[in-house]
Amino acid sequence: MGSSRSILDYSDPEILAAIELAFDDAWSVLVKRGVLVGLINHFELKAELNQRLVNLASGGVTDTDELTRQVLVSFSPA
């Protein structure tokens, strides 16, 4: 039997746009928070941010604002 969970359609332009906008918004906030200070390789943080956004979208979160909010929470210190 198949899963009732929907599979993210990576070709859906609306989902791709939401992820891209959320990435840009979250990146700006992370820069303002000083998360990048002392990091030598920003590419690793960008890759991690992207992966977290894709995971959220795969879980059904496709609203740009909600993607941004949830990904920023995931980067917040405990």
C-alpha positions in Angstrom: 0.0 0.0 0.0 1.1 3.5 -0.7 1.8 6.2 1.8 -0.8 8.8 2.4 2.0 11.4 2.7 2.4 13.4 -0.4 5.7 13.6 -2.2 7.2 17.0 -2.8 6.9 18.0 -6.4 10.3 19.5 -7.0 9.1 20.8 -10.4 6.3 22.8 -9.0 7.3 26.5 -9.6 5.3 27.7 -6.7 7.1 25.4 -4.2 10.5 26.2 -5.7 9.7 30.0 -5.5 8.6 29.6 -1.9 11.8 27.7 -1.0 14.0 30.3 -2.8 12.2 33.3 -1.1 12.4 31.6 2.3 16.1 30.9 1.8 16.8 34.6 1.0 14.7 35.8 3.9 16.2 33.4 6.4 19.8 34.1 5.2 19.3 37.8 5.7 18.1 37.2 9.3 21.0 34.8 10.0 23.4 37.4 8.8 21.8 40.1 11.0 21.9 37.7 14.0 25.7 37.3 13.5 25.4 33.6 12.9 28.1 33.9 10.2 30.7 35.6 12.4 33.7 33.4 12.7 32.5 30.9 10.1 35.2 30.2 7.5 32.9 28.3 5.0 29.5 30.0 4.4 28.8 27.4 1.8 28.3 24.7 4.5 25.7 26.9 6.3 24.0 27.7 3.0 23.8 24.0 2.2 22.4 23.2 5.7 19.8 26.0 5.3 18.8 24.7 1.9 18.5 21.1 3.3 16.4 22.2 6.2 14.0 24.1 3.9 13.7 21.2 1.5 12.9 18.9 4.5 10.2 21.3 5.7 8.7 21.5 2.2 8.8 17.7 1.9 6.9 17.6 5.2 4.2 19.8 3.7 5.2 23.3 4.6 5.1 25.3 1.4 4.1 28.8 2.5 7.1 31.1 2.3 6.5 32.9 5.6 6.0 29.6 7.4 9.1 28.0 5.8 11.1 31.1 6.9 9.7 31.0 10.5 10.3 27.3 11.0 13.8 27.2 9.5 14.8 30.1 11.7 13.5 28.4 14.8 15.6 25.4 13.8 18.7 27.6 13.9 17.8 29.2 17.2 20.0 28.3 20.2 18.3 25.9 22.6 
